């Protein structure tokens, strides 16, 4: 019989009774209760400009992206912009081998908060697991720019979930109009839910690395939302100014609305895991099994991009080992 969940929580290594290195006791306990915390002015304008300039240079092909980085395009925009246009690109994913963008994952204003929330000390070793720069396009009227409510944990074959966290930084003002994050406070304590493809007609995402493209069945592979989601759940809209950063739990219900403004809205993010206390798990027989199969299928189609060695067995775990990178340490065994 298929199990519907895997243990997400364990005895905490975080001391929730004391302030952290940079977070107050109130901020830490707000995160513990609600599954997220917003830190204002976390990243400065100089750093944000640096990330945006590198994004622009990659879009305009002035800088060659690393082979491991995935560049994504919304097909609803394909006929409206030139191939080298900044407006053609909606997401950069897996930028751990891009030094300018990866500097975000190493930024002390980010990593200090991460260690306060998933570490046992300010020296805790952490791993950058998943990285993205999102350039959310103005909606074309088909609502393709929205993202359904989901739990990031559905993609992650490691535990405990409490020792993984996402840092998500606004690169400009983000509000309801241009599709800010929406969260359901407290849902990080719930078990991982079954996910499926959203039931709207066209998602319109196409993934490509400049000269390589694939688009299957009108949806991006493994682009999920919570199945039978309860729309009556109260949600909070996380409106942010440039440099504000929201840190949230991978089990938290979250998504984003359509961008109803006239411009693109940018954010940069990284999921971190505690390197010393996080272990990969076998998802066979669980609600993550199908997700694992789809991600393995993607990796197999593009072995060179993900540095798969000839004859190497591709597994869900390997797909993450190939993409994750240590932050401020050189450990290689755990993650």
DOTOR-387488 format. One record per residue (C-alpha): residue number from 1; residue in one letter; x, y, z. Coordinates in steps of 0.5 Angstrom, whole numbers, always signed. Layout:
<rs>
R seq type     x     y     z
R NUM    A     X     Y     Z
...
</rs>
This chain:
<rs>
R seq type     x     y     z
R   1    X    +0    +0    +0
R   2    X    +3    +7    -2
R   3    X    +4   +11    +4
R   4    X    +2   +18    +4
R   5    X    +7   +21    +8
R   6    X   +14   +21   +11
R   7    X   +16   +24   +17
R   8    X   +18   +31   +17
R   9    X   +20   +33   +24
R  10    X   +25   +31   +29
R  11    X   +27   +33   +36
R  12    X   +30   +40   +34
R  13    X   +37   +42   +34
R  14    X   +35   +49   +34
R  15    X   +34   +53   +41
R  16    X   +28   +56   +41
R  17    X   +28   +59   +47
R  18    X   +34   +64   +46
R  19    X   +35   +69   +41
R  20    X   +40   +68   +35
R  21    X   +46   +71   +32
R  22    X   +42   +76   +28
R  23    X   +35   +74   +30
R  24    X   +31   +76   +36
R  25    X   +27   +71   +40
R  26    X   +21   +74   +38
R  27    X   +23   +73   +30
R  28    X   +25   +66   +32
R  29    X   +19   +64   +35
R  30    X   +14   +67   +30
R  31    X   +18   +63   +25
R  32    X   +17   +57   +29
R  33    X    +9   +58   +30
R  34    X    +8   +61   +23
R  35    X   +13   +57   +18
R  36    X   +16   +64   +16
R  37    X   +19   +70   +18
R  38    X   +20   +76   +14
R  39    X   +27   +80   +15
R  40    X   +26   +87   +12
R  41    X   +32   +90    +8
R  42    X   +36   +84    +9
R  43    X   +40   +85    +2
R  44    X   +43   +92    +0
R  45    X   +41   +95    -7
R  46    X   +49   +94    -9
R  47    X   +48   +87    -9
R  48    X   +41   +87   -12
R  49    X   +44   +91   -18
R  50    X   +50   +86   -19
R  51    X   +45   +80   -19
R  52    X   +40   +84   -24
R  53    X   +46   +86   -28
R  54    X   +48   +78   -29
R  55    X   +41   +76   -30
R  56    X   +41   +81   -36
R  57    X   +48   +79   -39
R  58    X   +46   +72   -39
R  59    X   +39   +73   -42
R  60    X   +43   +78   -48
R  61    X   +48   +72   -49
R  62    X   +54   +77   -46
R  63    X   +56   +72   -41
R  64    X   +55   +64   -43
R  65    X   +51   +61   -37
R  66    X   +54   +55   -34
R  67    X   +52   +48   -37
R  68    X   +49   +46   -31
R  69    X   +44   +52   -31
R  70    X   +37   +52   -33
R  71    X   +34   +58   -37
R  72    X   +27   +58   -37
R  73    X   +22   +61   -42
R  74    X   +14   +62   -42
R  75    X   +12   +60   -49
R  76    X    +6   +65   -48
R  77    X   +12   +70   -49
R  78    X   +15   +67   -55
R  79    X   +12   +71   -61
R  80    X   +12   +77   -57
R  81    X   +20   +78   -56
R  82    X   +26   +77   -59
R  83    X   +31   +71   -57
R  84    X   +36   +75   -54
R  85    X   +31   +79   -50
R  86    X   +31   +80   -43
R  87    X   +23   +79   -43
R  88    X   +24   +72   -46
R  89    X   +27   +69   -40
R  90    X   +22   +68   -34
R  91    X   +27   +64   -29
R  92    X   +34   +62   -28
R  93    X   +35   +55   -24
R  94    X   +41   +51   -21
R  95    X   +46   +57   -21
R  96    X   +50   +54   -16
R  97    X   +56   +54   -22
R  98    X   +55   +61   -23
R  99    X   +59   +65   -19
R 100    X   +56   +72   -19
R 101    X   +49   +69   -17
R 102    X   +51   +64   -12
R 103    X   +54   +69    -8
R 104    X   +47   +71    -6
R 105    X   +47   +64    -3
R 106    X   +54   +66    +1
R 107    X   +52   +72    +3
R 108    X   +52   +73   +11
R 109    X   +46   +77   +12
R 110    X   +42   +71    +9
R 111    X   +47   +65   +12
R 112    X   +46   +68   +19
R 113    X   +39   +68   +19
R 114    X   +39   +61   +16
R 115    X   +43   +58   +21
R 116    X   +39   +62   +26
R 117    X   +33   +58   +24
R 118    X   +36   +51   +22
R 119    X   +43   +50   +25
R 120    X   +45   +49   +32
R 121    X   +50   +54   +32
R 122    X   +52   +60   +28
R 123    X   +58   +55   +25
R 124    X   +53   +50   +23
R 125    X   +55   +47   +16
R 126    X   +49   +49   +11
R 127    X   +48   +46    +4
R 128    X   +45   +50    -2
R 129    X   +40   +45    -5
R 130    X   +36   +49   -10
R 131    X   +37   +56   -13
R 132    X   +33   +60   -17
R 133    X   +32   +67   -20
R 134    X   +25   +69   -22
R 135    X   +23   +74   -27
R 136    X   +15   +73   -27
R 137    X   +12   +76   -33
R 138    X    +6   +81   -34
R 139    X    +0   +76   -35
R 140    X    -2   +75   -42
R 141    X    -9   +74   -40
R 142    X    -9   +67   -39
R 143    X    -6   +67   -32
R 144    X    +0   +63   -34
R 145    X    +4   +67   -29
R 146    X    +1   +65   -23
R 147    X    +4   +59   -19
R 148    X    -1   +54   -15
R 149    X    -1   +53    -7
R 150    X    +4   +48    -6
R 151    X    +9   +45    -1
R 152    X   +17   +45    -3
R 153    X   +18   +39    +0
R 154    X   +14   +35    -5
R 155    X   +21   +35    -9
R 156    X   +26   +34    -4
R 157    X   +28   +27    -2
R 158    X   +31   +28    +5
R 159    X   +29   +29   +12
R 160    X   +28   +32   +17
R 161    X   +24   +38   +13
R 162    X   +25   +42   +19
R 163    X   +32   +43   +18
R 164    X   +31   +46   +11
R 165    X   +29   +53    +9
R 166    X   +28   +57    +3
R 167    X   +31   +64    +3
R 168    X   +27   +68    -2
R 169    X   +29   +76    -3
R 170    X   +25   +81    -7
R 171    X   +29   +84   -12
R 172    X   +24   +90   -13
R 173    X   +18   +92   -10
R 174    X   +13   +86   -10
R 175    X    +6   +86    -8
R 176    X    -1   +83    -9
R 177    X    -1   +87   -16
R 178    X    +5   +84   -19
R 179    X    +4   +77   -16
R 180    X    +7   +77    -9
R 181    X    +8   +70    -5
R 182    X    +2   +68    -1
R 183    X    +3   +63    +5
R 184    X    -2   +60   +10
R 185    X    +1   +61   +17
R 186    X    +2   +55   +21
R 187    X    +1   +49   +15
R 188    X    +9   +47   +16
R 189    X    +6   +43   +22
R 190    X    +2   +39   +17
R 191    X    +4   +33   +13
R 192    X    +6   +33    +6
R 193    X    +0   +33    +2
R 194    X    -1   +29    -5
R 195    X    +1   +34   -11
R 196    X    -2   +34   -18
R 197    X    -1   +38   -24
R 198    X    -6   +44   -23
R 199    X   -13   +44   -27
R 200    X   -12   +50   -31
R 201    X   -12   +49   -38
R 202    X    -5   +52   -40
R 203    X    +1   +53   -36
R 204    X    +5   +55   -42
R 205    X   +12   +54   -39
R 206    X   +18   +51   -43
R 207    X   +25   +50   -41
R 208    X   +31   +51   -45
R 209    X   +39   +52   -45
R 210    X   +39   +57   -51
R 211    X   +40   +52   -56
R 212    X   +36   +46   -53
R 213    X   +29   +46   -51
R 214    X   +23   +41   -49
R 215    X   +16   +42   -48
R 216    X   +11   +37   -46
R 217    X    +4   +36   -46
R 218    X    +3   +44   -44
R 219    X    +6   +44   -38
R 220    X   +13   +44   -35
R 221    X   +15   +37   -32
R 222    X   +13   +36   -24
R 223    X   +10   +43   -24
R 224    X    +5   +41   -18
R 225    X    +0   +44   -14
R 226    X    -3   +41    -8
R 227    X    -9   +36   -10
R 228    X   -16   +38    -8
R 229    X   -13   +44    -4
R 230    X   -18   +48    +1
R 231    X   -19   +55    -2
R 232    X   -22   +57    +5
R 233    X   -16   +57    +8
R 234    X   -14   +64   +11
R 235    X    -8   +66    +7
R 236    X    -3   +72    +8
R 237    X    +0   +76    +2
R 238    X    +7   +77    +3
R 239    X    +9   +84    +0
R 240    X   +16   +86    +0
R 241    X   +21   +92    -2
R 242    X   +27   +91    -5
R 243    X   +32   +87    -1
R 244    X   +27   +84    +4
R 245    X   +27   +77    +5
R 246    X   +22   +72    +7
R 247    X   +25   +65   +10
R 248    X   +20   +59   +10
R 249    X   +19   +52   +12
R 250    X   +19   +47    +6
R 251    X   +12   +44    +8
R 252    X    +9   +51    +9
R 253    X    +3   +52    +4
R 254    X    +5   +57    -1
R 255    X    +4   +60    -8
R 256    X    +3   +66   -12
R 257    X    -2   +70   -16
R 258    X    -2   +72   -23
R 259    X    +3   +79   -25
R 260    X    -3   +84   -26
R 261    X    +2   +89   -27
R 262    X    +5   +92   -34
R 263    X   +12   +90   -32
R 264    X   +16   +84   -30
R 265    X   +18   +82   -22
R 266    X   +24   +79   -20
R 267    X   +26   +75   -14
R 268    X   +32   +71   -12
R 269    X   +32   +65    -8
R 270    X   +36   +59    -5
R 271    X   +33   +53    -1
R 272    X   +39   +51    +4
R 273    X   +39   +44    +8
R 274    X   +43   +43   +15
R 275    X   +49   +39   +12
R 276    X   +51   +35   +19
R 277    X   +44   +33   +21
R 278    X   +40   +32   +14
R 279    X   +40   +25   +10
R 280    X   +37   +23    +4
R 281    X   +31   +18    +4
R 282    X   +28   +13    +0
R 283    X   +21   +15    -3
R 284    X   +19    +9    -6
R 285    X   +12    +7    -4
R 286    X   +11   +15    -2
R 287    X    +7   +20    -5
R 288    X   +14   +23    -7
R 289    X   +15   +17   -11
R 290    X   +12   +20   -18
R 291    X   +16   +26   -17
R 292    X   +22   +23   -16
R 293    X   +21   +19   -23
R 294    X   +19   +25   -27
R 295    X   +25   +29   -24
R 296    X   +30   +23   -26
R 297    X   +27   +23   -33
R 298    X   +29   +30   -34
R 299    X   +36   +28   -32
R 300    X   +36   +22   -36
R 301    X   +34   +27   -42
R 302    X   +40   +32   -41
R 303    X   +46   +28   -38
R 304    X   +51   +33   -40
R 305    X   +48   +39   -37
R 306    X   +47   +35   -30
R 307    X   +54   +32   -31
R 308    X   +52   +25   -30
R 309    X   +58   +20   -32
R 310    X   +57   +15   -37
R 311    X   +54    +9   -34
R 312    X   +52   +12   -28
R 313    X   +45   +10   -25
R 314    X   +41   +16   -24
R 315    X   +36   +17   -18
R 316    X   +32   +22   -15
R 317    X   +38   +23    -9
R 318    X   +43   +23   -15
R 319    X   +39   +29   -18
R 320    X   +40   +33   -12
R 321    X   +47   +31   -11
R 322    X   +49   +33   -17
R 323    X   +46   +40   -16
R 324    X   +47   +42    -9
R 325    X   +53   +46    -7
R 326    X   +57   +47    +0
R 327    X   +56   +54    +3
R 328    X   +63   +56    +7
R 329    X   +65   +49    +8
R 330    X   +68   +43    +3
R 331    X   +64   +37    +6
R 332    X   +62   +32    +0
R 333    X   +59   +26    +3
R 334    X   +52   +28    +6
R 335    X   +49   +32    +1
</rs>
